[in-house]
Amino acid sequence: MVSFCASHSLHSLWSCRLWRIPLNIAVKMVTPENLSGDTGGRREPLRSDQDASATAVDMDTAIVLLGAGVTAITHPLLYVKLLIQIGHEPLTPTVGTTMFGRKVLYLPGFFSYAQHIVRVDGKMGLFRGLSPRIMSSAISTMVRSKVKQAIPAEQAEHVSNRDDLKTSLRKVMKETSHEMVIQCLSRIATHPFHVISVRCMAQFVGREVKYRGLFSTITKIFNDEGVGGFFVGVVPHVLGEVIFLWCCNLLAHFINTYAVDDNFSQAPAVRSYTKFVMGIAVSVLTYPFMLVADLMAVNNCGLVAGLPPNSPIFKSWVHCWAHLSHEGHLFRGSSFFYRRVPVTGMALTEE
């Protein structure tokens, strides 16, 4: 589970923008009120407003570029993860032993899987489906920026050590609700590009070329499935992120309130890392929602990866969840290393 926590936590933290807290504080520091100051009763609102607007635009541009870079660097990781999620195992398992000496079959790890992709498609094959993900990242940044302008962050109260328990909990719930609205709108706006990216990557299984360029893929999906084709799997995806957000924030709040003593000298440092640690823990619990969303994006779309015998045809995401639960595959793809073959598929003989 360690490898899953690293990758999925990165994805979850990127989605929830927890790492952008310092940037948000910086934006707040360059608001018109702070820039204009108190100069003997004289204010220059036009100039300060223009400066703040230019700073916000520069900040969003920097975030878009940074997001594109992170997306490109991590794409091979998520590509391999997607192929494992949809159940594509092209390499033969190897025999290994546990620390207790019992023989088990291990499926190939990330590096072996990535080398297989390179042998089939070349090094550029590791970046199949990258352009829709970069587009999704850019749109997500713009949507979040516009929503924050419509619902200013200044209206959200921040928790202080001077607050009593009831007041602090109310503030956490208000902040989480504010972030939930932003996250849901961002996810809905970018989900079509997620579907496109997933289908482009899933073509590796059947070697299809049904989905090629970004615009031709948009036209193809619209003609074949209508608008609904762009939003298959959006419900479990949104549910997973909402549950992640609420659990992460509330658990971090309760731990900081009841478990961290104010008399402890390192209390501020511990509190600053609580949400990050909770994000890793909660991401494990919400992983099945992400898995179901990815499978629904491919299911019955005309690709080999989403059709029998590789995959059943699911009537809904609930049906998909029930099937995975019955097969014991709700966490398929959650690990990149030391992946054991399911017990039902093991057939080892003693040497």
N, C-alpha and C positions, 0 to 999 in steps of 0.2 A: 504493500500500500504506500510505501514511502515515495516511489516514483510518481504514483498518481497524485499524492498530496502536493508534490512540487509543481506538476504541470497544471492540475485542475485548480489549485489555489491561485496560481498565476492568472489563469483565465478568469476565475471568479473575482479576484481582487482588481483585475483590469476592468471587468464589467462594472463593478461597483465603484471604481475609481477611488479606492481607499488610499492609493499612493499619491493621489493628487491633492491631498489635504494641504500640504505646504503651498502649492500653487494657488489654491483657493484663498488661503490666508493672504498671499501676495496680492491677489486681485482685490481683495477687500481693503488692503492698505492703500491702494491707489484709486479709491473712489473719489468723486468730485469734492466731497466734503473734506477729505484729508488733504487733497492736493491744493484746494483753494485756501484752506486755513482761515485765520482771523487776522487780516492785515488792516487794522485800524478801521474796521467796518466796511472796507472795500473788498468786494469779491469779483472774481473774473470767471463767472460760470461757463461762458462759452468756451474759453480756452481750456479750462480744467475738464469740461465735459469731453472736448475733442481729444485731450490727452488720455483720459480714462478710456475712451472708446478705442483709440489707437492701441493702447496697451492691451486691452481685452482681445482685439483682433490679433495682435502679435502673439499673445498667449495661446489663443486657439490654434493659430498656425503652427506654433512650436509643438503643441500637443498632438496635432494631426501628423506632423512629421515624425515625432517620437513614436507615436502609435504605429505608423507605417513601418518604421524600423523594427520595432519589437515584434510586430505581426510577421514580417519577413523572416526574422531570425528564428522564431518559434514555429514557423509553418511546418517544416519537416516533422517536428515532434507531433503536432496535431494531425498531420496527414497519416502517419503511422498509427496513431491512436484511433483515427476514424476507420481505417481498414480493419483494425482488430475489433472495433466495436461492431461492425457489420458482419463479423465472423469469417473474414477472409484469412485463411492460414495456408499460404502456398508452400511453406517450408516444413520439412520433416522434423518432428520432435526428436530430441536427443535424450538418451538415458542418463540420469543423474542419481545422486543419493542425497538423502537428507542428513542432518547432523546426527541422527540416530541410526544411520546406516540403511534406511529403507530405500528401495529403488523407486524412482518416480520418473515420469516423462516430463521434460521441460520444453515448452514452446520457445521459439527464437525470441530474443530480446530486441530492443529498439535498434541497436547497431546492425544486427544481422538482417533485420527486416529492411532497414534503410539501404543496406548494401544490395539486397535483392531488387529493390526499386531502381537503384542506379544501374544494375546490370540489365534491367528490362527497358527502362526509359532514359537512361543517362542521368547525369547529375541534375539537369534542369527538371527532370521528372519529379524530383522531390518538392518542386514548387507548383505542382498542378493544383489549380483552384485558388491560387494566391490572390489574384486581382480582385475577385469578389470580396475577399476578406479585408483587403486594404480599403476598398470602397465602403464596406460596412463600418470599419473603424473610423473613417473620416465622417461619415454620416452620423454615427453615434456621437462624436464630439460636437458636431454642429447642432444636433437635436438637443443635447444636454445643455449647451450654451444658450440656445433660444428659450428653453423651458426655464432655466435659471433667471433669465431676464424677465420672463413673464411672471415667475414666482420668485422674487428676490430672496437670496439666502439670508439677508438681514432680518427678514420676518421670522426666521426660525430661531428659537431660543437655544442657547448653548448651556450645557450643564456646568455648574460651578460647585466647588467643594462646600460652599456656604448654603447650598440648597438642602432642604430636608428630603427624606426619602420619597415622599409623595410627589413633591415638586420636581425632583430630578427625574423620576420615572416618567412624569408627564412630558418633560422636555425631550427625553430620549424617544418617546413614542411620536412626538411631533416631528423631530428630526428624521426619524426613520420613515414616517409617512411621506415627508417631503422628498426623501431620496427614492422611495418606492415609486412615486409618480414619475420621477425623472427616469428611473430605470425601466419601468414598464413601457413608457412612450419610446424610449431609445430602442428597446428590444423589438417592439412592434415595427418600428421604422426600418430596422436593419435586418429583420428576419428573412425577407426575400433574398437578400444577398447571402445569408447563411445557407439557405436552401440551395442556391446556385452553386456555392462553393462545395457543399457536401456532395452534390450530384456529380460535379466535375471530378472530384477525387474518387468517388465510387466507381467511375468508369474504368478504373484500373483493373477491376475484377474481371469484367467481360471484354476488355479491350475495345469498348465502344468509342465512337466519336460523335455521339448524339448531341452532347453539350460542349461547344467549343468556345467561341468568343462570348464576351459578356452580353452584348446587345442581341446577338443571335439566340443566345440561351433564354434571355427574357422573352423574346418573341416566341420561341418554341414552347416554353412553359405556358404562356398566355393562350396560345392557340390550342394546346392539348388539354389543359386543365382549367383555364380561366384564371380569374384573380385568386381563387382559393388555392391554386397550386403553389402560390408564393408563400402561403401561410400554413402549410402542413407542418404539424409539430410545434406550432407556436404556443399552444396552451401549456404543455408540460414544461417548455422552456421558460415561460413567464412564471409559472408556478414555482419552479425550482429556484429561480432567482429571488422571488419574493420571500419564500421560506428561508433561503440562505440569508437574506438581508435582515429579516426580523430576528431569526435565531442568533445570528452573529452579534447584532447590536444589543439585544436584550441579555444574552449570556455575558457579554463583555461588561455590560452595566452592572449586573448582579454580582459578578466576580469582583469588579472594582469597588463595589459598595460594601459587600459583606466579607470578602476574603482578603482584601488588601488593607492592612492597618495603616492609618494615617501617621502613626508614630514610627513606622518603618522608614528608615532613611532613604531607601531606594523605591519608595512607593510611586513617585511620579514616573520613574523609568519603567516599572512593572506595568503600570496602567497604560503606558503608551504602546506596549507590545501586546496587550490583552486581546485587542480586536484582531490583530494579525493571526495570533495563535488560534483564536476562536474561528477565524475564517478557514484555516486549514482543517480543523476538526469538523466544522459544519459542512464543508464541501464534500466530505466523505459521505455524509448522510443524504445530501441532495444530488449525488452523482447519478443515481438511476433516472432522475428527471431529464438530465442532459443526454443520457444514453437513449432514452425513449424518443426524445426530440430528434436526435440524429437519425435513428432508424426510421422514424415516420417520414423524414425528409426524402428518404430513398425508396421507401416501400411502394411497390406497384406503380413506379414511374416509367417503366419500360426498360430499365437497366437490369442486367443479369443479377446484380447484387441485391436487388429488391424483389426478386421473383423466386418461386420455388424452383429447384430444391434448396437454393441458398437461403431463402427467407420465406416464411409464410406470408400470406397477404392479410394484413391486419385491418379490421373494420374500424378501429379507433385506437387512440393512444392508450386507453384503458385495456383494450384487448392485447396490445403489444406488451404492456406492463405485466399483465397476468401470464402471458406466455413466457416472458423472460423469468418471472418469479418461479413458475412451475419447472422450468429447465435449470434453475439455479444460476442464471446468467445476468442478474441485475447489476453486477459490477464488472461485466466483461469490458476489457479495455482500461480498467482502472490502474493497471500496473504495466510497466514496460520491461521489467526484469523478473527473472525467476518465476515465469508464468507456467504453472503446472497444467497439464492436460486434465480436464475434468475426470473425476473418478469413473464415470460411466464409459469414458473413451479409453481408459487405460487397460492394456492387456500385456502385462509384463510377466515374464516367466523367470523363475530362479535359475541362475547360471550355476 
